Amino acid sequence: MTNASNQNLQLNDFLSAFSNITIANSTYLPPFIDDGYLPVHVEYPWGNATEQRTWADAPDTGIIRAYNFTITRGVIAPDGFSKSVLLVNNEFPGPLLEANWGDTFEITINNQIANPEEGTMLHWHGLYQHQTPWYDGVPAVDMCPIAPGRSFTYTFKADQYGTSWWHSHYDAQYADGLFGPMVIYGPKTTIYDIDIGTVLLGVYYHKDYHYYVQQTSGIPFELPLSDNNLINGKNAILSNCSTSSNATSCVDYSKMETFQFQPNKVHRLRLINAGADGIQRFAIDGHKMTIIANDFVPVVPYESDIISLGVGQRTDILVNASAGPGSSWWMRSNLTMPPCGIGNQPYALAAIYYTEADKSTAPTSTPDPSTYNSTFCQNNPLSSSIPLFSTTPPSSPAVTQQIEVLLGQNSSGNSLFFMNGESFRGNYNNPVMLLAAAGNTSYPDDPEWNVYNFGSNSSVRIVLINNTTLTHPIHMHGHNFWVLAEGVGQWDGTVENAENPQRRDIQLLQGSNGDELGYLVLEFIQDNPGVWPLHCHIAWHVSTGFYINVMEHPEEIANFTIPNNIMQTCRDWANYTGQNIVDQIDSGL
């Protein structure tokens, strides 16, 4: 029986219970935040700026976007199963961050995590953080964790526009709910009518994240099985809820996300894979999708029946609501089968209702079986993804670094990922960039910090070789990199779309097929001094050491003036750890 057939059988189990569902008034996103101050002759807050290739293209509006986040523990049941999680302002997923391109975020974090206490940090995914690398939000790298009971304010520019998200970068906290969407309004690169907003896709676990971190350290290495797959933090469990001691306690068929479409209008949807693991394969029954951006990079629009999203990736799509008034359709996101992703319940569903549709009944649409039977573990082909604003990498990089990925055991028998023979483990009390700012750029006694110092070279090419059978979403902070090539086997040196290769901040590294190894070739310009993480974005992989630090222009790092609140946070953390033992059971990230 096909996966699609299985899904239809599961749907039959709860369609009869899918009743009395109400839809809140749809809250569409605006084209920009209107503060009511724009002069008559100025059309947009970002002025005449229209293109973005690097951080240098970002305007400066002079506007501060202030947010206050309080992080606490709370109990939620997004699929009917109650669990203690980490919440921001008591929301799951966390609050939407909004700004106009060129605004400045000012975000205060209050760490009120208790019973037990934990440190924390938040990362603002995909932003360049040019001249503010200490606010990138990675403990042991650019600052110390925010100690329990303490507060910290991040201040940084909205230096790209499009769709992204924020999440914890401390241990695997974001697997327990510490994440949320981010939208930075900027120039429209394609015409559409309605901005539906963010669509967060992601797996959900019924146990605490510590349980899964410990599970992955065993022998043999064992990936955690997620218990459900959610859209915007919702999805009724479709099976018999066998993970619960009381099966009926975790079934609530009203817990499903709904969207409102207007007939004959073009809708923008901002897709985000905000899960801890798994490649999401997204589709809408009966509708074509047009891709207009990958991560923060607008692309020449092209059609696709299905969108593949590795953890952390974002794809903006346009959907023409060509069906008639009164119709309804299923939106689907499916975890692909091993080795792309695994889960006890891999199917996420949300309902799309057109104007005049009967919202008390479930859609009856069926999926295209071909979109759910594939084990294709890749993003859409590089040949299809052409950046709208063209850039060409150097004909030859200043330096090339090959990094081989292995999965093995350390001397104590724990399973770890190794990058060129070293597995990362951070020191929360000694962030690498702060040491570099003090003149310490060599760490012979700390090889597990995995620092690659590329000096003042103008450009760097990284060739990743994957000895594992697993697919890895590779993310680099502080940059949009060129994706020169990907595949299985031996790279022949050919660059896809050599004059204008795909740019983004995450790309899938394919797994070994048993006979040949996977490879991914990335290149970036060293124009953003700092210490930048490059890692697999699967929470369980980075927690087991799949991570390196890229040190960029150390001579300029030495001239940084580190803000006082960064140093105070390290003093607070030192005071806390001087009186409390921090149970760092993983890499720290």
N, C-alpha and C positions, 0 to 999 in steps of 0.2 A: 504494500500500500504506500502511496506517495506521501510526502510530508504535507502537501496541500490537502490530500484526502483526510489525513489524520486531523488536520486543523479543522476541517469542516465538521468531522464527527464531534470534536471537542466543542465547537460552537453550538451544535445541536443540544448539548447538555445544559446550556444556560440561556438560550434564546427565549425560552418560555418565561424565564425569570427576569428578563431584561424589559422592565416596564416602569412607567412613571419617572423616567429620566428627564430631568430638567436641564436646560442650557441657560447659563447666565448670559446676559447681554454680551455679545462678542466685543472684546476690547482690542481694536486694531491699533497697530503702532503708527505714529505720525511720521511724516517725512523728515522732521527734525524737532528738537525741543524749542518751542517758541516762547521766549522769555518776554516778548512784547516790547523789545527795545530796538529792533532792527530799523535803521533808517529806511525811508521810502525807496531809495535807489539801490538798496542792498537786498538781494533775493534770499541769500542763505547765510547762516551764521559763520560759515567758513569762507565767506567772500567769494573770490573768483577761482579758488583752488579747485581743480577738477581731476587731477591724476595723482597717483601715489605709486612710487617705485621703492623709495627708501624712507627712513625716518625724516630726512631733510625736507621732504615735500609737505610735512604736516604744518598747517597754519597754527596760529596762536590767538584764540578768541579772547583770552583774559578772563574767562568765566570759570568759576569754581563749582564743581558738582560735589556737594558734601553728603556723605552717607554715614550712618552709625550702625554698626553690626555688633550685636551681643550674641556670643556663642554659648549655648547651654545644652544640657542633655534633656531629651524629651521622649515621650512614647508616641509613636504613630502607627498607623495600620493602612498603608497605601493600597494593599491588596487584600485587606481584611485580617492579616496576621500581625498582631501587635509586637512591636520591637522597640527597645531603647536605642535612640540614634542621637547624632549631633545636629543641632539646628541653629540657624541664624535668624534671630528675631522671631523664633517659634514657627518658622516656615519651612516646608519641604515641597519641592526643592527650594533653595534659598532665594532671596529677593533678586529681582531684575535690576542690574546696574545699567543706567542709561546716561549718555552724554552725546554732545555734538563733537564732530571731528575738530580737534584743536582745543577743546576744553581741558581743564585740569581736574582729575579726581582727587578728592580728599576724603579718605575712608578710614574711620576710626574703628578699631577692633577691640572689643571688651571680652577678655577670656574669662568666662564664668563657668567653664567646664568643671564639674565637681562629681564626687562619688562614683569613680575616683577622679582626681585631678589629672589634667594633662596639659602639656604645652601645646601650642598650635601656631600655624602661620597660614596665610592665604596667598595664593599665586594668581596673577591676573594674566590669563593664558593668551599668548600670542603677541602681546604688546612689546615694542622694541625696548622700552625703558632706557632710551638714550639719555645719558647724563643723570639717570636715576637708577643705576643697576642695583643699588642697595635696597630698593623697594620691589624687586622682582618677587620676593616672598618665598625663598628656599632656605630652610635652616641648614646650618653647617656649610653654607656656600656664600650667601651675601649678608646674612645677619643671624643672630641667635633667636631661638623660639620666643614667643610671647609667653611669659610665665603665668601660671594660674593666678587669677585675681588682678592681673595687670592689664593695661590698655596700651594701644599703639596706634599711631596715625600714619597711614601711607599717603604720599603726595606724588602724583605722577601724571603725565600728559596722556590724553586719549590720542595717541600718535598714529593710530590706524583707524580705518572705518570698516564697518561690516558687523559680522556675527562672531561672538566668542563666548567664553564662560570664565568663571572664577572657581577655584577649588582649593581645598587644603593641600599643602605639600609637606605635611608632617605625618610620618608613618603612612598608614593607608586610611587615614581618617575620612577621606572623601567617599570611600566605599560605604561609610555609615551616615551619609547624608550631607556632608559639609561641602556643598557646591551650589552653583546657581548660574543663570544666564547673564550675558552682557551684550548690549547692543550699542554700537557707536554709529550715529547717523552721519552720513556723508553723501557725496554726489551720487545721484542715480545713474547707473551705467546702462540700464535697460528700462524700458517703459513697462509699468504695471499699474494696476488700479488699487489694490488693497494689500497692506502688509499684515498678514495674519500674526506674525511674531515668531517667537522661538518655539521649537519642537524638540524637547530634550528626550533623547533615547538613552536607555541604560538599564543594565541588569540590576537586580535587587537581591539581597542576601538576608536570610532570616536569623543569622547569628552575628555576633560582634566581630568587627574586623580583626581583632587580635587572634581569634580562633583560626581564621584563614591564613594569616601570616605564619602562624605556627605550623599549619598544615603544609604549606609550601616548602618548609625547611626540611621536611622528612626525606627519607630514601625509600622508594624512588620519588622523584619530584612529582608532586600531585597538584594539578590545577584545581582550585575550588569550583564546585558546581554552584552556579547561581540558582536561586529558587524561583525567580520570576523575571520578566522583562517588562519595562514600564515605558509609557509615553507621558511626558510631563508629570512624572511621579505617580502615575495611576495605571492600574490594569487589574481587572478581576482575574483571579486564578482560574484557569480553564480546566484543570485536571481535578482529581479528587482530594487535593490538598494533603497528600500523604506525608508531607513534612511536619504536619501538626499532630499533636497528640489527640486533639479533638477536631476532626475533619471539618465539621460545620462551623467552627469558630473562625476559620480563615476564608470564608466565602462571603463576599458582599458584591453582588452583581451591579450595584449602582456605581462602583468605583471604576469609572472609565472616562477618559478624556473625550471631549466633544468639540467640534469645530463647526463654524458657520460659514458656508460658501454662498456667494451671490451669483446667480446665473449670468453667464456671458461676461464675467469679470475675470481679469487675470490677477491671481493671488500669489504673493511672495510668502514662502515658508522658509524659516531659518533653522535648518536641521543641525543638531549637535549630538555627537555621541559622548555623553557625560557619564558613561558607565565605568566600572572598575576593570572590566574585561569584555572581550567579545567584539567581533566585527558585525555591525548591524547592517542588514540589507532592507532598505526602505522602499515601499511602493504604495501607490494608491490605486485601488481597483478602478478600472475603466477610465483612467486618466493618464495622459502623457506628462512627463516632467521635463522642464528645461533648466539645465544647470547654468547659473550665472556667476557663481563664485565658489572657490575652494579655500577654506580658511579665510584669511583676510585679503585674498587676491581675486579680483574680478577676472572672469574668463570670457572668451568669445562664446556666446550662448550656444548650447547644443542639447539635443534631446537624449533622454535615457529612460528606459523602462524601469530601471532599478538603480538605487544609489547605495554604494558600499561605503561605510564609514567605520574606520578604525577608531579606537578610543582616543578622544580629544579632537578628532577631526570635525570640521564644520563644512557643510555644503548648503548654499542658498539656491533655492529652486523657484521657478515660476510654474504655476498650474492654471491652465485655462479652464474655468468652470463651464464646460461645454454641455453638461447634462442639463436636463430640463428642471424647472421648478418643481419642488415636491419630492425630488429623489434623494436618496441617501446612499452612502458608500463607506466601505471599510478602508481606513488607513492602517497599514501593516508595517511592522518592523520585526524582522526575523533574525535570530542568531544563527549564523551559518553553522554547519556541522563541523565536527573535528576535522582538521586541526585548526579551523578558523575561530571556533568558539563553541562552548558547551554549556548546557544549563538544563535543570530539571523541567523548566517550562519556558521554552525559547520564543514563544509567540506574543508579541505586543500588539494590541489592537486599540484603535480609537475610532470614533464615529464621526463622519462628516455629513452634516445635514444642509441641504440646499434650502433656500427660502421656500416657505409653505410646506416643508416636509413634516411628516408626523413624527414628532420627537419622542413619542411614547413607545415606539417600536424600534427594533434593531434593524440595521441595514441587512440586506439579503445578498449583497454582491459576493462574488467568488474571486479568488486570486488567479492570476496566470500561473499555472503549475511550474513553468520554467523558472520563475523568479524564486521559487522556494525549494527546488531540488538540487541546486548547484552547490558544490563545495569549492567554488572559485574564490580563493583568498587574496583578492587584489582590489585596489582602487580601480576606477575607470581608466582605460588606457591613457598613457601619457600623450599619445598622438592626438587624443580628443581634447585635452585640456590645454588650451592656448591662452596665456595671460593676455588680457585686453590691452594692457600697457606694456609695450615690448621692452625687454632688457636682454642683453647678450652677455654670457659669462666670458671671462678671459679665455683666449685661445689655449693658453696653458696656465695652470695654477702656479702660484708661488711655492706652494708646498702640497704634497699629497701624503695622506696618512691612511694606511689600511688598518682596520680594526676587526679582529676575528671574534665572533660571539660563540661561546661554549657554555654548556650546562654541565656542571660537575659537582664535586663535593670538596669541602675544605678539610683541614686536618682533624677537625672535631666531628666530621661525618655529616655536616649539614649541607643540603642542596643549595647551590648558589649559581648565579650567572657570572661568567668571567668575560671581561673585555681585554683581549690580548694578555690573558693569564691573570688579570687582577679583578677582584670583585670589590665594588665600592661599599664603604661604610663611613658615614659622616661623623664628625665630632661637633656636636651642638655648641660646645663652649668655645670652639676655635674656628669660626667661619673662614674659608679659604680666601675670599676676596678681602676681608678685613686684614688678614695676615699679609696679603700682597700689597695692600695700601700702606702697610707699615714697613715694606721693603723685603718681606720674606716671600720669595717666589720659587723656592726649591724645597721639596719635601721628601728627601731620601729616606727618612725614618717613617714616613707615612704613605707607603705606596698604595694603600687601599683608598686614598683620596682620589686616585685616578685623574691626576691633573695633566692635561696635554697643553704645554706652553708653546703656542705658535708665534710668540714674539710679535714683531712688527711687520710680519709678512702681509702683503696686500690681499691675498686670497688663499683659501684653504679648500682642498678637495678631500673628502672623506669617503673611503670605499669600505662599506660594511659587508662582511662575509658571515653568513649565517649557517653554523653547523647544526642548529637545532631544527626539528621538524615544525616548530611553532612559527606563526606569523607575528611580527612585532611592529606596532606603530611607533616609528622613530620621531621623536620631538626634539627640536632645538629651541632654546630660549634666546631672546634678543635678536632674532633674525627670521626673515623669510629666505629659505635656501632654494637654490635651483635643484630640481630633480633631473639629473643628467641621464640616468639609466636605472633600470631595475630588471630582475629576472631570476632565472635559475640556470646555473652552469657557470661558464667563464665569460666575463664581460669582454667584448671584442673591441672596446674603445669607442663605439658609436654613441653619439649623444642624440637623444630624441629631440626633435625640434631645435636644432643647435643654435639657431638665431634668436630663439625666444622660448626656452624650455619652461615647463611648469615650475611655478614658485609656490611654496606654501610653508607651513611650519611643522607639519606632520606628514609622513609618507610611510606606507606599509612596506616593510622588509619581508620578502617572501621566505618561506621555510624551505629547508632541504627536502628533496623528494626521495632521499635514500641513496641515490646514485650521484646527484649533483647538489651543490650547495646553493643557497639563495644569496643574492647580492643586491645592494642598493648603493648608488653613487650620488653623493650630495656635494654641492659647492656653495660657498658663501664668501662675501667680501668682508674683510676685517675692518669695519668702519664704526664699530660700537664697543669701545674699551670696557672690559669687565671680565667676570668669570661666569660663563654661561653653561648651564646644564645641557647635555645631550643624552637622551635616555629613552628606553621603551616606556610608553605611557600606560601599559597594563599595570595596575597597582601592584599586583603580586610579583611582577617581574622586576620593577624598579626597587621594590622592597627587598628583593633577594639579590641586589647588586648590579643590575643591568643599567649602568650609568657611568658617564665620564664628565669631567669638568674641562671646558674649553677656555683657556686663559688667553685673552685677546689684548694686545698692547700693554704688557705689564709696566712699561715705562710711563704710560699715562695713568694707569691705576695708582702708581706711587704718588701722583699729584692730586688724587681725589681729596676733597674736603668732605669727610664723612659727617652726616648730620648728627646732632647731639642725641636725637631720640634713638638712633641706631645703637650708639654706645651705651645709652641708658638701658636699653632693652637687654644688652649683653650683661650689664651689671646686675639687672634684676634676675636674669637667668642664673648667673653665677651665685647670687644669694640664695635662690631657690634650690639649686642643685647642691649647695653646700649644706643644706638641711634635709634634703629629700633625695632618695635614690630614684633616678629616672630609669624605668624599665624599657630600654631601647632594644627591642627584640628583633629589629631588622636593620636595613641600611640607614634608616632614619627619614627616608623620603617617600 
